[in-house]
Amino acid sequence: MTTQHSFDVVVVGAGIAGLSAANRSAQQGLKVAVLERGQEERYLCNSRYSGGVLHIACHNAKDDPDKLMAVIREATAGKADPALARALATRAGQAIDWLMKEGAKYIRVGNIVWQQHVLAPPRPIVAGLDWKGRGPDVTLRQLVTNLEKRGGSMFRLPALELMEREGQCVGVVAGDAQQRHEFCARAVVLADGGFQGNASLVKQHMGIDLTRVKTRGAGTGVGDGMRMATALGAQMSELNYFYGHMLSRDSFTNDRVWPYPQLDELGTVGMVVNEAGERFVDEGQGGVFVANTIARLANPLSTWAILDQAIWEGPGRSARIPANPQLAQAGGTIIKADTIGELAVKTGITVQGLQNSVDAYNAALSEGQLQTLRPVRTAKPLVPMAIQKAPFYAVPLCAGMTYTFGGILTDENARVASSRGGVVEGLYAVGATTGGLEGGTGGGYVGGLIKGVTFGMLAAEHVAQTLKA
């Protein structure tokens, strides 16, 4: 049986990107439907799991646009599409204000530059997963309420395929084997997240075995939007990299140690080694880069963060949800010893290999010759510290994948780019289902929430302008 519906705009996905697009569309008098595959009242999505910070590459999203453009260029090593970067840098501040008018509340965390707009109430400073009643959860529920008050409709249905007429997207087919729904629409906005929850796509595009990487987000993004857009000839960005962090390897068996504390502050200031005691990555490139590298190892469950007391008491305490003391309090493994040799024995790491790596690292650091290390160790912006003050620590690591960086290419108004040139008329994409702004070398994190809200707004405004023309 097939049921037909008619709307001005159909949005696929009800995370913060999709709900921003839907509410901004409804504000402008458009008839809106949202398709969400999650069946629970508080359906899971990465927005709900997030820390709730709206920032651009760890900078205040309300900074001067030219400054933010430079920040994005640096964060993405110049690989971000300039038009997308400019759109985000220019409109992010307005997006923050718009979300506040929708009922979102913010707190500011002291003078920390990138934590000036944290959705309230904030998550507590404890390890583990704690999202119910926190800022992102409250904000999503408020946006759903706003949409319903504006006459918008929510359908708890999975999207199956896009409808096409003469090369233009004219709707979405949704439902299951028993009930098929055809949502005819003048515009469709894809906002269903990345493909981090689809093991076969992760393997195909990244060469990563998802069973040996911890899913750090909700895992609900399975690439439906990307699949449907591809069928209409949409153009894709590179799909190689993900946003994530180093986590405790115990996260596979202990839910209290993920998604926080992340362990980037330990490994990027100290050393990351394999079971032979060898460094295999430039830790100074940052936690996202290191996590991507770990995930691609032949054995991604064989790595360790190596540090000393000074690192444990310094950077180990500096994160928003710090490893010291949160990891120990959550029952995470921390191995401690008075010498590097004893540390190697306790962990099963090759003794001579670890001793050689620590000695070489300390010598290069003291002599200002980090570039002679193999692999090279970058010294900025993450300044390395010597590993010389007992006791010494080893923490077993794994890669934690939050969301995929690559996806559907769009223009600055979120219109989907066509592989045949131009755009796919009537089709838009926002949030983590899109590419072209983040990623590139395994780093390149710009910010999931702010990207979702800003381009959700931009898509809605362009749709309204086009339909009312």
Secondary structure, DSSP 8 states (H G I E B T S, - for coil): -EEEEEEEEEEE--SHHHHHHHHHHHHTT--EEEE----STT---HHHHS--B-EETTEETTS-HHHHHHHHHHHTTT-S-HHHHHHHHHHHHHHHHHHHHTT--EE--TT-TT-SSEESS---SSSS---TTSHHHHHHHHHHHHHHHTT-EEE---EEEEEEETTEEEEEEEE-SS-EEEEEEEEEEE----STT-HHHHHHHH---GGGSEE-S-----SHHHHHHHHTTB-B-----EEEEEEEGGGGT-GGGSSSS--HHHHTTSEEE-TTS-B-S-GGG-HHHHHHHHHTSSSTT-EEEEEEHHHHHTGGGTSSS-HHHHHHHTT---EEESSHHHHHHHHT--HHHHHHHHHHHHHHHHTT-GGGSSS----SSS----S-SSSEEEEEEEEEEEEES--B-B-TT-EEEBTTSSEEEEEEE-GGGB-SSS-SSS-----HHHHHHHHHHHHHHHHHHHHH-
